[in-house]
Amino acid sequence: MSLKRDAQTFLTVIEANKGIIYKIANSYCRNAEHRKDLIQEIILQLWLSFHHYDEKFKLTTWMYRIALNVSISFYRKENSRDQISQPLSDGILHLYEAENTSELDAEVDRLHRFIKELKEMDRAIMLLYLEENSQQEIAEILGLTVTNIATKISRIKLQLKQKFSNVKT
Amino acid sequence: MKELEMIEIWKSYDKKLEENLILNRKNTEDITRIKVQSFISSMKPIKIFTIVIGLLWVVFVDTLIINLFSVASPFFLISAGIQVLLTKLAIGIYLYQMILIQQVDISAPIVSTQEKIARLKSSTIWVTRLLFLQLPVWTTYYWNESMLENGNIWLYALQIIITASFTYLAIWLFFNIRYENKDKKWFRLIFNGREWNPVITSMELLNQIREYKDETRSENSSR
């Protein structure tokens, strides 16, 4: 059955996949205020592209492509953001942080820090890998070959493992 | 750190998001009512404006050259000719950018889309190189025969020093304004300011994409 392209369906799609948007925006934008703008920009571009969404691709493939493309190019708008977009007074996604932080949270923070240190394209591959996308899907999202993706994933993983072991020693 | 551990850490982050991430539906709904241009198309108006101004300038200088061809000093004609030629090349770059803007599809694969966006942004540096290349003609267009006949050695010497230094500087900058020199002091002095940050970042991104493509090519050829 084909997807309806109205605002209500769009809201349902966003609600179901809000985690994807948040995780990508968070990995590409350190500044909380800018991140709010980036999330708004991603959702806006998803909406503008929603009517052209090609159903031969998975919905998540389409979302990952747009969210990553907007996030990687977000530097372009650093100076002109205010002129182009119409910032909403409040954010769209709110994360309510739990007060007590566990050992696991510290590990999550560390992983985040290491991911943010990766180059933009490597970061995209690692995010897609951690999201448990198949190599075929990652290749489709990036537009590279599966062999290429496999090589890159093992190289980036090695890099991250090295960083983790440096912290522990 | 084992591979599975990394995925487990990520899953715990996922779980936390699932429990604590709230979507503001009203604001999301508001977004669907905002009337704005798509991602890259917002760059179009300023490019079109620059092309129009550039074309007007080219028409103006070309008309001057044609109408004054028989009476103007050859220095003026040659200087104006070089200047207008470089302006035409700069307009060509803006037209190339317009084509790239047209081609960018934000829902297309990351590598090809990012390459187009990075090319689009970093090609601005070419306009700067061409602008610098125009420097010497601004020191020659006012020369005329009477200056040559009635001038003295000091005037000639001063003029030659100025034109020679501007020519040297223009050619040097034309060849040296490139990504590899981005950390040099003189480069940072010229491209100082927030408006240049996206250009430099896009050049860096273009380099990353080139590395990716080279790796893919070498992998394909080794198979």
Interface residues (C-beta under 8 A of the other chain):
Chain A: A7 F10 L11 I14 E15 K18 G19 Y22 K23 Q40 I43 L44 Q45 W47 L48 S49 H52 Y53 D54 W62 R65 I66 L68 N69 V70 I72 S73 Y75 R76 K77 E78 N79 I84 S85 Q86 L88 D90 G91 I92 L93 H94 L95 Y96 E97 A98 L104 D105 E107 V108 L111 H112 K119 E120 M121 A124 L130 E131 E132 E140 I141 L142 G143 L144 T145 T147 N148 T151 K152 K157 L160 K161 F164 S165 K168
Chain B: M1 E3 M6 I7 I9 W10 S12 Y13 D14 K16 L17 E18 N20 L21 I22 L23 N24 R25 N27 T28 E29 D30 I31 T32 I34 V36 S38 F39 S42 I106 S107 A108 P109 I110 V111 S112 T113 Q114 I117 K121 R194 E195 N197 P198 T201 S202 L205 Q208 I209 Y212 E215 T216 E219 N220 R223
